[in-house]
Amino acid sequence: MAARPHHLSLLRRALRALSAVLLALLAVLLLYALVGWIGSAVPRNAGWQEPATGVEIMIETNGVHTSLVLPLVTPQKDWRADYPAADLALPHRPYTHLSISWGEREVFLNTPTWADLSPLTVLRIAGAGGEGLLHVAHYVRPAPSEYLRPLVLTRTEYARLVAAIERETPPHPRVRHPGYGLQDVFYDAPGRYTAANTCNQWTSNVLAEAGVLTGWWTPFAGGVMKWVPHPRRTPLRTEPHRT
């Protein structure tokens, strides 16, 4: 009986230590969210205005991740040589656009849905980071929506955007991995994913290199999308693409 108070004391100390760790973790997450919100509100290329004519791209989001949706062929770039439809499980469709994004290898390859994302994977990425990976999906005449917002660039701006993406394009022969479905695929890519250098930061960095107005630090999808106008016409609401 004499040992019981000692055990209770150890238990209380352990609970206090656990509570302190959880509170510290919560404080770090709240600080990260706050700094991300502030950083995404600071503009890059503040003087930019969307031109009336040029090359129309789209910015895609599923609420967590963002992608660049680009016309498959323009005078500035033919993406079919870099990311051929032959790499897909369904190669023989009349594809018109390409969705390109960058992210963390483990998350891309082993989390077909966000429900499959392990807390341990999140902690590993937050602490040590992870390897980069490109996700490329092929679309046929994608329609504008809340999740897929069109944006017009001048031809010069689009050429700069292409050059920024080409620097992220792995050389041939490319190591590729099966995608989520029949019309997408993954490619090994340079870069290291960290809490500071996220998939959404990649999107805004590419847009910024093109000269487009975007946020300074955008770790979250909302920080990218806040700078992209809603479609001028509101189509029927559809489910977001899983990217």
C-alpha positions in Angstrom: 0.0 0.0 0.0 2.9 2.4 0.7 4.0 2.2 -3.0 0.7 3.4 -4.4 1.2 7.2 -3.7 4.6 6.9 -5.4 3.0 5.3 -8.5 0.3 8.0 -8.6 2.9 10.7 -8.3 4.8 9.2 -11.3 1.5 9.0 -13.3 0.7 12.6 -12.5 4.1 13.8 -13.6 3.9 11.7 -16.8 0.5 13.2 -17.6 1.8 16.7 -16.9 4.7 16.1 -19.2 2.4 14.7 -22.0 0.1 17.7 -21.6 3.1 20.1 -21.9 4.3 18.3 -25.1 0.8 18.5 -26.6 0.4 22.1 -25.7 3.8 22.9 -27.2 2.8 21.0 -30.4 -0.5 22.9 -30.6 1.3 26.2 -30.2 3.7 25.4 -33.0 0.9 24.4 -35.3 -1.0 27.6 -34.5 2.1 29.7 -35.0 2.7 27.9 -38.4 -0.8 28.6 -39.5 -0.6 32.3 -38.4 2.7 32.8 -40.2 1.4 31.1 -43.2 -1.6 33.3 -43.3 0.5 36.4 -42.9 3.1 35.3 -45.4 0.4 34.5 -48.1 -1.0 38.0 -47.7 2.3 39.6 -48.6 2.2 40.1 -52.4 4.9 39.2 -55.0 4.7 41.1 -58.3 2.2 43.5 -56.7 1.9 45.6 -59.9 0.7 42.7 -62.1 -2.6 42.9 -63.8 -4.3 40.1 -65.7 -4.2 40.9 -69.5 -7.3 40.9 -71.6 -5.7 38.4 -74.1 -2.9 35.9 -74.0 -2.5 32.3 -72.9 -5.2 30.9 -70.5 -4.0 28.6 -67.8 -5.9 27.3 -64.8 -5.1 27.0 -61.1 -6.5 23.8 -59.6 -7.1 23.0 -56.0 -8.7 20.3 -53.9 -8.6 22.5 -50.8 -5.2 21.1 -49.6 -3.1 20.9 -52.8 -2.7 23.1 -55.8 -1.8 22.4 -59.4 -1.1 24.3 -62.6 -3.3 23.3 -65.5 -1.8 24.3 -68.8 -2.8 24.0 -72.5 -1.1 20.9 -74.0 0.2 22.7 -77.0 0.9 26.4 -77.6 3.5 28.2 -79.7 5.5 28.6 -76.5 5.5 24.9 -75.5 4.4 21.5 -76.6 4.2 19.4 -73.4 3.7 16.1 -75.3 7.4 15.6 -75.6 8.0 16.1 -71.9 5.0 14.2 -70.6 3.7 11.9 -73.3 0.2 10.4 -73.1 2.0 7.1 -73.8 3.0 7.1 -70.2 -0.6 6.9 -69.1 -2.8 3.8 -68.7 -5.3 5.5 -70.9 -3.2 7.1 -73.7 -5.6 7.4 -76.6 -8.0 10.2 -75.5 -8.1 13.7 -77.2 -6.2 15.4 -74.3 -6.1 19.2 -74.4 -4.5 20.2 -71.1 -1.9 19.0 -68.6 -2.1 19.4 -64.8 1.4 19.7 -63.2 2.2 19.8 -59.5 5.0 19.0 -57.1 4.8 17.3 -53.8 6.2 14.9 -51.2 7.0 11.4 -52.5 5.5 9.3 -49.7 2.3 11.3 -49.6 1.8 11.2 -53.3 2.6 7.5 -53.8 1.1 6.0 -50.6 -2.0 8.1 -49.8 -4.6 7.6 -52.4 -7.0 9.6 -50.1 -6.3 12.1 -47.4 -7.8 9.6 -44.9 -4.8 7.4 -45.6 -2.3 10.1 -44.5 -0.5 8.9 -41.4 0.2 11.3 -38.5 3.7 9.8 -38.4 4.2 10.8 -42.0 3.1 14.3 -41.2 5.5 14.5 -38.3 8.4 13.1 -40.4 7.8 15.7 -43.1 7.5 18.5 -40.5 10.8 17.4 -38.9 13.0 16.0 -41.6 11.2 16.7 -44.8 10.9 14.3 -47.8 11.8 13.8 -51.4 10.0 15.6 -54.2 7.8 14.1 -56.9 6.0 15.5 -59.8 2.3 14.6 -60.5 1.1 15.0 -64.1 -2.5 14.5 -65.1 -4.0 14.8 -68.6 -7.4 16.5 -69.1 -9.9 16.9 -71.9 -11.3 20.4 -72.1 -11.5 21.1 -68.4 -14.3 23.4 -67.4 -13.8 26.4 -65.0 -15.2 26.0 -61.5 -14.5 27.0 -57.9 -11.8 24.4 -57.9 -10.4 25.1 -61.3 -9.9 28.9 -61.9 -8.7 30.3 -65.2 -6.0 32.9 -65.3 -4.7 34.7 -68.5 -1.0 35.3 -68.9 0.8 37.3 -71.6 2.8 35.1 -74.0 6.0 36.4 -72.5 4.7 35.5 -69.0 3.7 32.1 -70.1 7.1 31.5 -71.6 8.7 32.4 -68.3 6.3 30.0 -66.5 7.2 27.2 -68.9 10.9 27.9 -68.3 10.4 27.7 -64.5 8.6 24.3 -64.8 11.2 23.0 -67.2 13.8 23.5 -64.5 11.8 21.0 -62.4 11.5 18.5 -65.2 13.6 15.4 -64.6 15.9 14.4 -67.5 15.4 11.4 -69.7 15.1 8.6 -69.0 12.5 9.5 -66.4 11.5 7.2 -63.5 7.7 7.1 -63.4 5.2 5.6 -61.1 1.5 4.7 -61.5 -0.9 7.5 -60.8 -4.2 7.5 -58.9 -6.2 6.6 -62.1 -5.9 6.0 -65.8 -5.0 9.6 -66.8 -2.2 10.6 -64.5 1.3 9.5 -63.6 4.1 10.5 -61.2 7.7 11.2 -62.1 10.8 11.4 -59.9 11.8 15.1 -59.5 14.4 17.2 -57.8 13.8 19.3 -54.7 13.1 18.5 -51.1 9.7 18.9 -49.5 9.7 20.6 -46.1 7.3 22.5 -43.9 8.7 25.7 -45.5 8.8 24.4 -49.1 5.5 22.8 -49.7 3.5 21.8 -52.7 1.6 25.1 -52.6 4.8 27.1 -52.3 6.0 25.4 -55.5 2.9 26.6 -57.3 3.3 30.1 -56.1 7.0 30.1 -56.9 6.4 29.1 -60.5 3.7 31.8 -60.8 6.0 34.4 -59.3 8.8 33.5 -61.7 6.4 34.2 -64.5 5.7 37.6 -63.1 2.2 36.8 -61.8 0.7 38.3 -58.7 0.8 35.8 -55.8 1.6 35.5 -52.1 5.2 35.5 -50.7 4.9 32.4 -48.6 2.0 30.1 -49.3 2.3 26.8 -47.4 -1.5 26.2 -47.7 -3.7 26.0 -50.8 -5.8 28.9 -49.6 -2.8 31.1 -49.7 -2.4 30.4 -53.4 -6.1 30.6 -54.3 -6.8 33.9 -52.6 -4.8 35.6 -55.4 -6.7 33.9 -58.2 -10.1 35.4 -59.2 -13.2 33.3 -59.2 -14.5 32.3 -62.7 -16.5 35.0 -64.3 -19.3 32.5 -65.0 -20.3 30.1 -62.3 -20.7 26.5 -63.7 -22.4 23.6 -62.0 -20.5 22.7 -58.9 -18.4 19.6 -59.2 -16.2 17.6 -56.9 -12.6 18.7 -56.8 -9.9 16.6 -58.5 -7.8 14.4 -56.2 -4.2 15.5 -56.9 
